[in-house]
């Protein structure tokens, strides 16, 4: 039988044990506390609680819980011991048991215990209850960590403006730096969800520069960068996160980014990878996963699969209250693509009811209403014809009924009335058939007129093109080689057609450039080759144009000269190469070319220089962008100048480039 220590001695031993516990000298503290428990000296739950604290400090959660429960057995209903057991359960990730136990202590808990209780509720995704508990803890004087947890709970509940306001209040100098960093990251998340991507990105950049950005926020930052117009930074952040082991939420964000870039295949690949991420709680993201998958499938044109995915997303949304405008927008697009404009309009209106400023829903609703109005107009035309036939039939019926009262007196006329009725019905049918025939004839006549107008316009275009080419070439038209004449006619006819259509000026300009290149090849390449052969100067010209010769390998000054080597057949000289030899015609190796020009094209040297500049401009504005894979940007004013100089006037007082060469 144990003996009870004197109260004053037992109290001193207890104070000694508490001091040792504070110093984390757990072994000595445990000896004293077990001694006090054995003698049952104080008769207070503090001894059992402190003994459990010894085990808790050493990470011995089962032993700590056992000590607390032994104390609770001796002091039933003690709230502090029950709270301690709840804390142990939280440390062991046994949140459901902790919530069930601490729920019995809902009233009168200390702020630090309330924070732990709220944390357990949040881990179970009971965010509304967690928000209420955290609010009580903050009201009771809990520190900035509790305020941060309260802000997170409100953000989870979609109360992002309140959460952002709380986070801003934590960005003060009296708050620990770690809490400030977490608050800044949460503030960025809230701003992103509120549609303020640029401010959110700026906050994450500050965290990244300070080295306090956690890897779990890289995906959020990448999404903000995409929305803020920084795709390069977005790609860099995605690459970093992929290297550090992305979570399911990261993969979901990457898929949403791919959808924003209209790269639906990449989005589906990320979603497939998200399904394979181990250790994730997929249930919390079911709506977002299915909604993102539905949009990607819709962008790929796989409508049945998209509808199934969006239906699953809608079911998750209704079950968890997450229904947002974007899901309705996707459903609206699907319905419109399938011709169900009523359902499309309903979906877009539902999206605008959730967010009146949703731009995609506004555009979709406007387009759907236009299509519905067009269909209604068609239906109205058909219904009007049906109503006319019904009205005529109703008129005949009334005549028949009006005379029914005279039936007895006019029995002998019954057969004639029936015949008249039959004739009237036949007439109505004939009238209806004639009306249909007249409509068909009218449609055929309209089609014929349209076809004749198109043919007439084509004829006018051909005539105008032929007139302009003849005016531009003048008396030299007869001397124009057929391939060149055909190329010029094609370009001019396309130009005339472009005056009535939306054909880009650059497309027409390329045709004129082709005609110019064909002319230069005929006049300065083919005829120069014929001249060299006829004069017997081909070999001398090639020798003069040789830069270096190593064995059988010959290197010429330029590709223009190389094009005349019979042993090296290749492509014809380009616009730029012909322009360069026209500009350098007085160089020694081009002496034969200079002689050829003086004989065949006795033009003043200034005109040859003007022609060379014109060819260079055509090459730089048209051929160079095409050769480098760039789009040609040209307006019709610049096209008119190119056409004028090619066909009509190379410079004031002179004919066009083609007529100048043909006339020479």
C-alpha positions as CSV (number, residue, x, y, z in Angstrom):
1,X,0.0,0.0,0.0
2,X,1.5,3.4,-1.1
3,X,1.9,6.2,1.4
4,X,0.8,9.7,0.6
5,X,3.5,12.4,0.5
6,X,2.8,15.6,2.4
7,X,1.1,18.2,0.3
8,X,3.8,20.8,0.5
9,X,6.5,18.3,-0.5
10,X,4.4,16.9,-3.3
11,X,3.8,20.4,-4.6
12,X,7.5,21.2,-4.6
13,X,8.2,17.9,-6.5
14,X,5.5,18.8,-9.0
15,X,7.0,22.3,-9.6
16,X,10.5,20.6,-9.9
17,X,9.0,18.2,-12.6
18,X,7.4,21.1,-14.5
19,X,10.8,22.9,-14.5
20,X,12.6,19.8,-15.9
21,X,9.8,19.4,-18.5
22,X,10.3,23.0,-19.6
23,X,14.0,22.2,-20.0
24,X,13.1,19.1,-22.0
25,X,14.9,16.9,-19.4
26,X,12.1,14.3,-19.9
27,X,13.7,11.3,-18.0
28,X,14.1,13.2,-14.7
29,X,10.7,14.8,-15.0
30,X,9.1,11.4,-15.7
31,X,10.7,9.8,-12.6
32,X,9.2,12.5,-10.3
33,X,5.8,12.5,-12.0
34,X,5.5,8.7,-11.8
35,X,6.4,8.9,-8.1
36,X,3.7,11.5,-7.5
37,X,1.1,9.4,-9.4
38,X,2.1,6.3,-7.4
39,X,1.6,8.1,-4.1
40,X,-1.5,10.0,-5.4
41,X,-0.1,12.9,-3.5
42,X,-1.7,16.0,-5.1
43,X,-5.1,14.6,-6.1
44,X,-5.1,16.9,-9.2
45,X,-5.2,16.1,-12.9
46,X,-2.1,18.2,-13.5
47,X,0.2,15.3,-12.6
48,X,-1.3,13.0,-15.2
49,X,-1.4,15.8,-17.7
50,X,2.3,16.6,-17.1
51,X,3.2,12.9,-17.4
52,X,1.5,12.8,-20.8
53,X,3.3,16.0,-21.8
54,X,6.6,14.2,-21.1
55,X,5.7,11.5,-23.6
56,X,4.3,14.1,-26.1
57,X,7.6,16.0,-25.9
58,X,9.5,12.8,-26.8
59,X,7.1,12.0,-29.7
60,X,5.7,9.0,-27.9
61,X,2.1,9.7,-29.0
62,X,0.6,6.4,-27.9
63,X,2.2,6.6,-24.4
64,X,1.0,10.2,-24.1
65,X,-2.6,9.3,-25.0
66,X,-2.4,6.5,-22.5
67,X,-1.3,8.8,-19.7
68,X,-4.0,11.4,-20.5
69,X,-6.6,8.6,-20.6
70,X,-5.5,7.3,-17.2
71,X,-5.8,10.8,-15.8
72,X,-9.2,11.1,-17.4
73,X,-10.3,7.8,-15.8
74,X,-9.4,9.3,-12.4
75,X,-10.9,12.7,-13.2
76,X,-13.8,12.1,-15.5
77,X,-14.9,14.9,-17.7
78,X,-11.8,17.0,-17.2
79,X,-11.7,19.3,-20.2
80,X,-7.9,19.9,-20.2
81,X,-7.2,16.2,-20.4
82,X,-9.7,15.7,-23.1
83,X,-8.2,18.5,-25.1
84,X,-4.7,16.9,-24.6
85,X,-6.0,13.7,-26.0
86,X,-7.4,15.6,-29.0
87,X,-4.0,17.1,-29.6
88,X,-2.4,13.7,-29.6
89,X,-5.0,12.4,-32.1
90,X,-4.2,15.4,-34.4
91,X,-0.5,14.7,-34.2
92,X,-1.3,11.1,-35.3
93,X,-3.4,12.4,-38.2
94,X,-6.5,10.8,-36.7
95,X,-8.6,13.9,-37.4
96,X,-12.0,12.4,-37.4
97,X,-11.5,11.0,-33.8
98,X,-10.0,14.3,-32.7
99,X,-12.9,16.3,-34.1
100,X,-15.4,13.9,-32.4
101,X,-13.7,14.3,-29.0
102,X,-12.9,18.0,-29.2
103,X,-16.5,18.7,-30.4
104,X,-17.6,17.8,-26.8
105,X,-15.4,20.7,-25.6
106,X,-16.7,23.2,-28.0
107,X,-17.3,25.8,-25.3
108,X,-14.6,27.3,-23.2
109,X,-11.5,26.0,-25.0
110,X,-8.4,28.1,-24.9
111,X,-7.4,29.9,-28.1
112,X,-4.4,27.6,-28.8
113,X,-6.7,24.5,-28.4
114,X,-9.3,26.1,-30.7
115,X,-6.6,26.6,-33.3
116,X,-5.8,22.9,-33.2
117,X,-9.5,22.0,-33.3
118,X,-10.0,24.2,-36.3
119,X,-6.9,22.7,-38.0
120,X,-8.4,19.2,-37.6
121,X,-11.7,20.4,-39.1
122,X,-9.9,22.0,-42.1
123,X,-8.0,18.8,-42.7
124,X,-11.4,17.0,-43.0
125,X,-12.5,19.7,-45.4
126,X,-15.1,21.0,-43.0
127,X,-14.2,24.5,-43.9
128,X,-17.3,26.3,-42.6
129,X,-17.0,24.7,-39.2
130,X,-13.2,25.4,-39.2
131,X,-13.8,29.1,-40.1
132,X,-16.2,29.5,-37.1
133,X,-13.6,27.8,-34.7
134,X,-10.7,29.9,-36.1
135,X,-12.8,33.1,-35.7
136,X,-13.4,32.3,-32.0
137,X,-9.7,31.6,-31.5
138,X,-8.8,35.0,-33.1
139,X,-11.4,36.7,-31.0
140,X,-10.0,35.1,-27.9
141,X,-6.5,36.6,-28.6
142,X,-4.8,33.9,-30.8
143,X,-1.8,35.1,-32.7
144,X,-1.0,35.8,-36.3
145,X,-0.8,32.0,-37.1
146,X,-4.4,31.6,-36.2
147,X,-5.3,34.6,-38.3
148,X,-3.5,33.1,-41.3
149,X,-5.5,29.8,-40.8
150,X,-8.7,31.8,-40.6
151,X,-7.9,33.5,-43.9
152,X,-7.1,30.1,-45.5
153,X,-10.5,28.7,-44.4
154,X,-12.3,31.7,-45.8
155,X,-10.5,31.4,-49.1
156,X,-11.5,27.7,-49.2
157,X,-15.2,28.9,-48.7
158,X,-14.8,31.2,-51.7
159,X,-14.8,34.4,-49.5
160,X,-11.6,35.6,-51.3
161,X,-12.1,39.3,-50.7
162,X,-12.3,38.7,-46.9
163,X,-9.3,36.4,-47.0
164,X,-7.3,38.9,-49.0
165,X,-8.2,41.7,-46.5
166,X,-6.9,39.5,-43.6
167,X,-3.7,38.7,-45.5
168,X,-3.0,42.3,-46.0
169,X,-3.4,42.9,-42.3
170,X,-0.6,40.3,-41.7
171,X,2.0,42.0,-43.8
172,X,3.2,44.2,-41.0
173,X,6.6,44.4,-39.2
174,X,5.3,42.9,-36.0
175,X,4.3,39.6,-37.7
176,X,7.0,36.9,-38.0
177,X,8.6,36.7,-41.4
178,X,7.5,33.1,-42.0
179,X,3.9,34.1,-41.4
180,X,4.2,37.2,-43.6
181,X,5.6,35.0,-46.5
182,X,2.7,32.5,-46.2
183,X,0.2,35.4,-46.0
184,X,1.7,37.0,-49.1
185,X,1.4,33.6,-51.0
186,X,-2.3,33.2,-49.8
187,X,-3.0,36.8,-50.8
188,X,-1.7,36.1,-54.3
189,X,-4.0,33.0,-54.5
190,X,-7.0,35.2,-53.5
191,X,-6.1,37.9,-56.0
192,X,-5.8,35.3,-58.8
193,X,-9.2,33.9,-58.0
194,X,-10.6,37.4,-57.9
195,X,-9.4,37.9,-61.5
196,X,-6.4,40.1,-60.6
197,X,-3.7,38.0,-62.2
198,X,-1.1,40.8,-62.6
199,X,-1.0,41.9,-58.9
200,X,-1.0,38.2,-57.9
201,X,2.0,37.6,-60.2
202,X,3.8,40.6,-58.7
203,X,3.4,39.2,-55.2
204,X,4.8,35.8,-56.2
205,X,7.7,37.5,-57.9
206,X,8.5,39.2,-54.6
207,X,8.5,35.8,-52.8
208,X,10.6,34.3,-55.5
209,X,13.1,37.1,-55.3
210,X,13.3,36.7,-51.5
211,X,13.7,32.9,-51.8
212,X,10.5,32.2,-49.8
213,X,8.4,30.9,-52.7
214,X,7.5,27.3,-51.9
215,X,7.4,24.8,-54.8
216,X,3.7,24.2,-54.3
217,X,3.0,27.7,-55.5
218,X,4.9,27.4,-58.8
219,X,1.8,26.1,-60.6
220,X,-0.4,28.9,-59.3
221,X,2.3,31.5,-60.3
222,X,2.5,29.9,-63.8
223,X,-1.2,30.2,-64.3
224,X,-1.1,33.9,-63.2
225,X,1.8,34.5,-65.6
226,X,-0.2,33.1,-68.5
227,X,-3.2,35.3,-67.6
228,X,-1.0,38.4,-67.1
229,X,0.5,38.0,-70.6
230,X,4.0,36.5,-69.7
231,X,3.9,33.1,-71.5
232,X,7.7,32.8,-71.4
233,X,7.8,33.0,-67.6
234,X,4.8,30.6,-67.5
235,X,6.8,28.0,-69.5
236,X,9.8,28.5,-67.2
237,X,7.7,27.9,-64.1
238,X,6.0,24.9,-65.5
239,X,9.4,23.4,-66.3
240,X,10.7,24.0,-62.8
241,X,7.6,22.5,-61.2
242,X,7.8,19.4,-63.5
243,X,11.3,18.9,-62.3
244,X,10.4,19.0,-58.7
245,X,7.5,16.5,-58.7
246,X,4.2,18.2,-59.6
247,X,1.0,17.5,-57.6
248,X,-2.4,16.7,-59.0
249,X,-3.4,20.4,-58.6
250,X,-0.3,21.4,-60.5
251,X,-1.2,19.1,-63.4
252,X,-4.7,20.5,-63.3
253,X,-3.4,24.1,-63.6
254,X,-1.0,23.1,-66.5
255,X,-4.0,21.5,-68.3
256,X,-6.0,24.7,-67.8
257,X,-3.1,26.8,-69.2
258,X,-2.9,24.4,-72.2
259,X,-6.6,25.0,-72.9
260,X,-6.1,28.8,-72.7
261,X,-3.4,28.3,-75.4
262,X,-5.8,26.2,-77.5
263,X,-3.5,23.2,-77.1
264,X,-6.1,20.7,-76.1
265,X,-3.9,17.6,-76.7
266,X,-1.4,18.9,-74.1
267,X,-4.3,19.5,-71.7
268,X,-5.5,15.9,-72.0
269,X,-1.9,14.7,-71.4
270,X,-1.6,16.7,-68.2
271,X,-5.0,15.4,-67.0
272,X,-3.9,11.8,-67.7
273,X,-0.7,12.5,-65.7
274,X,-2.8,14.0,-62.9
275,X,-4.8,10.8,-62.6
276,X,-1.5,8.9,-62.1
277,X,-0.2,11.2,-59.4
278,X,0.2,9.0,-56.2
279,X,-1.0,9.9,-52.8
280,X,-3.4,12.6,-53.9
281,X,-6.9,13.3,-52.7
282,X,-8.6,13.3,-56.1
283,X,-12.1,13.8,-54.8
284,X,-11.6,17.5,-53.9
285,X,-10.6,18.2,-57.5
286,X,-13.2,16.1,-59.3
287,X,-15.2,19.1,-60.6
288,X,-12.2,21.0,-61.9
289,X,-10.7,17.9,-63.5
290,X,-13.9,17.0,-65.4
291,X,-14.6,20.6,-66.4
292,X,-11.1,21.0,-67.8
293,X,-11.3,17.6,-69.6
294,X,-14.7,18.6,-71.1
295,X,-13.3,21.9,-72.4
296,X,-10.3,20.1,-74.0
297,X,-12.5,17.5,-75.7
298,X,-14.8,20.3,-77.0
299,X,-11.8,22.2,-78.4
300,X,-10.8,18.9,-80.2
301,X,-14.3,18.5,-81.6
302,X,-14.9,15.3,-79.7
303,X,-18.4,16.4,-78.6
304,X,-19.9,13.2,-77.2
305,X,-16.9,12.7,-74.9
306,X,-17.0,16.4,-74.0
307,X,-20.7,16.3,-73.1
308,X,-20.1,13.2,-70.8
309,X,-17.2,14.9,-69.1
310,X,-19.1,18.2,-68.6
311,X,-22.1,16.2,-67.3
312,X,-19.8,14.5,-64.7
313,X,-18.4,18.0,-63.8
314,X,-22.0,19.3,-63.4
315,X,-22.9,16.5,-61.1
316,X,-19.9,17.1,-58.9
317,X,-20.6,20.9,-59.0
318,X,-24.2,20.4,-57.8
319,X,-23.2,18.0,-55.1
320,X,-20.5,20.4,-53.7
321,X,-21.8,23.8,-54.7
322,X,-19.0,24.6,-57.1
323,X,-21.0,25.4,-60.2
324,X,-19.3,28.3,-62.0
325,X,-19.9,30.3,-65.3
326,X,-17.2,28.5,-67.3
327,X,-19.0,25.1,-67.1
328,X,-22.1,26.8,-68.4
329,X,-20.1,28.5,-71.2
330,X,-18.8,25.1,-72.4
331,X,-22.2,23.6,-72.3
332,X,-23.5,26.5,-74.3
333,X,-20.9,26.1,-77.0
334,X,-21.6,22.4,-77.2
335,X,-25.3,23.0,-77.6
336,X,-24.8,25.6,-80.2
337,X,-22.5,23.4,-82.2
338,X,-25.2,20.7,-82.2
339,X,-27.9,23.1,-83.4
340,X,-29.8,23.3,-80.0
341,X,-29.9,27.1,-79.8
342,X,-32.5,27.2,-77.0
343,X,-30.3,25.1,-74.7
344,X,-27.3,27.2,-75.8
345,X,-29.0,30.4,-74.9
346,X,-30.2,29.0,-71.5
347,X,-26.6,28.0,-70.7
348,X,-25.1,31.3,-71.7
349,X,-27.7,33.2,-69.6
350,X,-27.0,30.9,-66.6
351,X,-23.3,31.8,-67.0
352,X,-24.0,35.5,-67.1
353,X,-26.3,35.2,-64.1
354,X,-23.2,33.9,-62.2
355,X,-20.8,36.5,-63.7
356,X,-22.4,39.4,-65.7
357,X,-19.0,40.4,-67.0
358,X,-18.0,36.9,-68.5
359,X,-16.9,37.9,-72.0
360,X,-17.1,34.5,-73.6
361,X,-20.7,34.0,-72.4
362,X,-21.6,37.5,-73.7
363,X,-20.2,36.7,-77.2
364,X,-21.8,33.2,-77.2
365,X,-25.2,34.6,-76.2
366,X,-25.1,37.3,-78.9
367,X,-24.1,34.8,-81.6
368,X,-26.8,32.2,-80.5
369,X,-29.5,34.8,-80.6
370,X,-28.5,35.8,-84.1
371,X,-28.8,32.2,-85.2
372,X,-32.1,31.7,-83.4
373,X,-33.5,34.9,-85.1
374,X,-32.4,33.5,-88.5
375,X,-34.1,30.2,-87.9
376,X,-37.2,31.9,-86.6
377,X,-37.5,34.0,-89.7
378,X,-37.3,30.9,-91.9
379,X,-40.0,29.2,-89.8
380,X,-42.2,32.3,-90.0
381,X,-42.0,32.2,-93.8
382,X,-43.1,28.6,-94.0
383,X,-45.8,29.1,-91.4
384,X,-47.2,32.1,-93.3
385,X,-47.7,29.9,-96.4
386,X,-49.4,27.2,-94.3
387,X,-51.7,29.8,-92.7
388,X,-52.7,31.2,-96.1
389,X,-53.7,27.7,-97.2
390,X,-55.6,27.2,-93.9
391,X,-57.4,30.5,-94.4
392,X,-58.6,29.5,-97.8
393,X,-59.8,26.2,-96.6
394,X,-61.6,27.9,-93.7
395,X,-63.3,30.2,-96.1
396,X,-64.6,27.2,-98.1
397,X,-65.8,25.5,-94.9
398,X,-67.8,28.5,-93.8
399,X,-69.5,28.7,-97.2
400,X,-70.5,25.1,-96.8
401,X,-71.8,25.6,-93.3
402,X,-73.7,28.8,-94.3
403,X,-75.7,26.8,-96.8
404,X,-76.3,23.8,-94.6
405,X,-79.6,25.4,-93.4
406,X,-80.9,25.3,-97.0
407,X,-80.1,21.6,-97.3
408,X,-83.7,20.4,-97.4
409,X,-84.9,23.0,-99.8
410,X,-81.9,22.6,-102.0
411,X,-81.5,18.9,-101.9
412,X,-81.5,18.7,-105.6
413,X,-78.5,21.0,-105.7
414,X,-76.6,18.8,-103.2
415,X,-74.6,17.0,-105.8
416,X,-73.7,20.2,-107.6
417,X,-72.5,21.8,-104.3
418,X,-70.4,18.7,-103.6
419,X,-69.0,19.0,-107.0
420,X,-68.3,22.7,-106.4
421,X,-66.6,21.9,-103.1
422,X,-64.5,19.3,-104.8
423,X,-63.6,21.7,-107.6
424,X,-62.7,24.4,-105.0
425,X,-60.4,21.9,-103.2
426,X,-58.8,21.0,-106.5
427,X,-58.4,24.7,-107.2
428,X,-56.8,25.2,-103.8
429,X,-54.4,22.4,-104.5
430,X,-53.6,23.7,-107.9
431,X,-53.1,27.2,-106.5
432,X,-50.8,25.8,-103.9
433,X,-48.9,23.8,-106.5
434,X,-48.7,26.8,-108.8
435,X,-47.4,28.9,-105.9
436,X,-44.7,26.4,-105.2
437,X,-43.9,26.2,-108.9
438,X,-43.7,30.0,-109.0
439,X,-41.4,30.1,-106.0
440,X,-39.2,27.5,-107.6
441,X,-39.1,29.4,-110.8
442,X,-38.3,32.6,-108.9
443,X,-35.5,30.9,-107.1
444,X,-34.2,29.5,-110.4
445,X,-34.4,32.9,-112.0
446,X,-32.6,34.5,-109.1
447,X,-29.9,31.8,-109.4
448,X,-29.6,32.5,-113.2
449,X,-29.3,36.2,-112.7
450,X,-26.7,35.7,-110.0
451,X,-24.8,33.3,-112.3
452,X,-25.0,35.8,-115.2
453,X,-23.9,38.6,-113.0
454,X,-20.9,36.6,-111.9
455,X,-20.1,35.7,-115.5
456,X,-20.5,39.3,-116.5
457,X,-18.2,40.4,-113.7
458,X,-15.6,37.8,-114.7
459,X,-15.9,39.0,-118.3
460,X,-15.4,42.6,-117.2
461,X,-12.5,41.6,-115.1
462,X,-10.9,39.8,-118.1
463,X,-11.6,42.8,-120.4
464,X,-10.3,45.3,-117.9
465,X,-7.2,43.2,-117.2
466,X,-6.5,42.8,-121.0
467,X,-7.1,46.5,-121.5
468,X,-4.7,47.5,-118.8
469,X,-2.0,45.1,-120.0
470,X,-2.4,46.3,-123.6
471,X,-2.2,49.9,-122.3
472,X,0.8,49.2,-120.2
473,X,2.7,47.2,-122.9
474,X,1.5,49.3,-125.8
475,X,3.1,48.5,-129.1
476,X,5.5,46.1,-127.3
477,X,2.8,43.6,-126.5
478,X,3.4,41.7,-129.8
479,X,7.0,41.2,-128.7
480,X,6.1,39.9,-125.3
481,X,6.9,36.2,-124.8
482,X,3.7,34.1,-124.2
483,X,4.8,32.8,-120.8
484,X,5.5,36.4,-119.6
485,X,2.3,37.7,-121.1
486,X,0.3,34.9,-119.3
487,X,2.0,35.7,-116.0
488,X,1.2,39.4,-116.3
489,X,-2.4,38.7,-117.3
490,X,-2.8,36.4,-114.3
491,X,-1.5,39.1,-111.9
492,X,-3.6,41.9,-113.5
493,X,-6.7,39.8,-113.5
494,X,-6.2,38.9,-109.8
495,X,-5.7,42.6,-109.1
496,X,-9.0,43.5,-110.8
497,X,-10.8,40.8,-108.9
498,X,-9.3,42.0,-105.6
499,X,-11.0,45.3,-106.1
500,X,-14.3,43.5,-105.5
501,X,-13.2,41.0,-102.8
502,X,-11.2,41.0,-99.6
503,X,-8.1,39.4,-101.2
504,X,-4.9,40.6,-99.3
505,X,-2.8,43.0,-101.2
506,X,0.3,40.9,-100.5
507,X,-1.1,37.9,-102.4
508,X,-1.6,40.0,-105.5
509,X,1.8,41.6,-105.1
510,X,3.5,38.2,-105.1
511,X,1.9,37.5,-108.5
512,X,3.3,40.8,-109.9
513,X,6.7,39.9,-108.4
514,X,6.5,36.5,-110.2
515,X,5.8,38.2,-113.5
516,X,8.8,40.5,-112.9
517,X,11.0,37.5,-112.0
518,X,9.9,35.7,-115.2
519,X,10.7,38.8,-117.3
520,X,14.1,39.2,-115.8
521,X,14.9,35.5,-116.4
522,X,13.8,35.8,-120.0
523,X,15.5,39.1,-120.8
524,X,18.7,38.9,-118.8
525,X,19.3,35.2,-118.3
526,X,17.9,33.1,-121.2
527,X,18.7,35.7,-123.9
528,X,22.1,36.5,-122.4
529,X,22.9,32.7,-122.5
530,X,21.8,32.6,-126.2
531,X,23.9,35.7,-126.9
532,X,27.0,34.1,-125.2
533,X,26.6,30.9,-127.3
534,X,26.0,32.8,-130.5
535,X,29.0,35.1,-129.9
536,X,31.1,32.1,-128.7
537,X,31.9,34.0,-125.5
538,X,30.4,31.6,-122.9
539,X,33.7,30.1,-121.9
540,X,35.4,33.5,-121.7
541,X,32.6,34.8,-119.6
542,X,32.8,31.9,-117.2
543,X,36.6,32.3,-116.9
544,X,36.3,36.0,-116.2
545,X,33.6,35.3,-113.5
546,X,35.7,32.6,-111.8
547,X,36.9,33.6,-108.3
548,X,38.9,30.4,-107.5
549,X,39.4,27.0,-109.1
550,X,40.6,24.0,-107.2
551,X,40.9,21.0,-109.5
552,X,37.5,20.4,-111.0
553,X,35.7,22.6,-108.4
554,X,35.1,26.1,-109.6
555,X,33.9,29.0,-107.4
556,X,32.3,32.0,-109.2
557,X,31.9,35.5,-108.0
558,X,28.1,35.1,-107.7
559,X,25.2,32.7,-108.5
560,X,24.3,34.7,-111.6
561,X,27.6,33.6,-113.3
562,X,27.3,30.1,-111.9
563,X,23.9,29.7,-113.6
564,X,25.6,29.7,-117.0
565,X,28.0,26.9,-116.3
566,X,26.7,23.9,-118.4
567,X,28.4,21.5,-116.0
568,X,26.6,22.9,-112.9
569,X,22.9,23.1,-113.9
570,X,20.9,24.6,-111.1
571,X,18.3,27.1,-110.3
572,X,17.9,30.3,-112.3
573,X,19.2,33.5,-110.7
574,X,16.9,35.2,-108.2
575,X,15.5,38.7,-108.2
576,X,18.3,39.9,-105.9
577,X,21.0,38.3,-108.0
578,X,19.8,39.9,-111.2
579,X,19.5,43.3,-109.5
580,X,23.1,43.0,-108.2
581,X,24.6,42.3,-111.7
582,X,22.6,45.2,-113.1
583,X,24.1,47.5,-110.4
584,X,27.6,46.0,-110.9
585,X,27.5,45.7,-114.7
586,X,30.6,47.8,-115.1
587,X,32.8,45.3,-113.1
588,X,35.4,43.6,-115.2
589,X,34.0,40.1,-114.9
590,X,30.6,41.4,-116.2
591,X,32.1,43.1,-119.3
592,X,30.3,40.6,-121.6
593,X,27.1,41.3,-119.8
594,X,27.6,45.0,-120.3
595,X,28.2,44.5,-124.0
596,X,25.0,42.4,-124.2
597,X,23.0,45.1,-122.5
598,X,24.3,47.8,-124.8
599,X,23.4,45.7,-127.9
600,X,20.1,44.2,-126.8
601,X,18.8,46.8,-124.3
602,X,20.4,50.2,-125.3
603,X,18.9,52.0,-122.4
604,X,20.5,54.9,-120.5
605,X,22.6,53.7,-117.6
606,X,20.3,55.7,-115.2
607,X,17.3,53.7,-116.3
608,X,19.1,50.5,-115.7
609,X,20.0,51.7,-112.2
610,X,16.3,52.7,-111.6
611,X,15.3,49.2,-112.9
612,X,17.8,47.6,-110.5
613,X,16.5,49.6,-107.6
614,X,12.9,48.6,-108.5
615,X,13.9,44.9,-108.6
616,X,15.7,45.2,-105.3
617,X,12.6,46.7,-103.7
618,X,10.4,43.9,-105.0
619,X,12.9,41.3,-103.7
620,X,13.2,42.9,-100.2
621,X,9.4,43.5,-99.8
622,X,8.2,40.2,-101.3
623,X,10.7,37.5,-101.9
624,X,12.8,37.9,-98.8
625,X,9.9,37.5,-96.3
626,X,8.6,34.5,-98.1
627,X,12.0,32.9,-98.3
628,X,12.4,33.3,-94.5
629,X,8.9,32.0,-93.7
630,X,7.5,35.4,-92.7
631,X,4.2,36.8,-93.7
632,X,4.2,39.6,-96.3
633,X,2.6,42.7,-95.0
634,X,1.6,45.2,-97.7
635,X,-1.3,47.6,-98.2
636,X,-3.1,48.4,-101.4
637,X,-1.4,51.8,-101.7
638,X,2.0,50.1,-101.9
639,X,0.6,47.5,-104.3
640,X,-0.6,50.2,-106.6
641,X,2.9,51.8,-106.7
642,X,4.4,48.3,-107.5
643,X,1.8,47.8,-110.3
644,X,2.2,51.3,-111.7
645,X,6.0,51.0,-111.9
646,X,5.9,47.5,-113.4
647,X,3.2,48.1,-116.1
648,X,2.8,51.8,-116.7
649,X,5.6,54.1,-115.5
650,X,8.9,53.0,-114.0
651,X,9.5,56.7,-113.3
652,X,7.9,59.9,-114.5
653,X,8.1,60.2,-118.3
654,X,9.1,56.6,-118.9
655,X,7.0,53.5,-119.6
656,X,6.6,50.6,-117.2
657,X,9.5,48.2,-116.5
658,X,8.1,45.5,-118.8
659,X,7.3,47.9,-121.7
660,X,10.8,49.5,-121.3
661,X,12.5,46.2,-121.6
662,X,10.3,44.9,-124.5
663,X,10.7,48.3,-126.3
664,X,14.4,48.2,-125.9
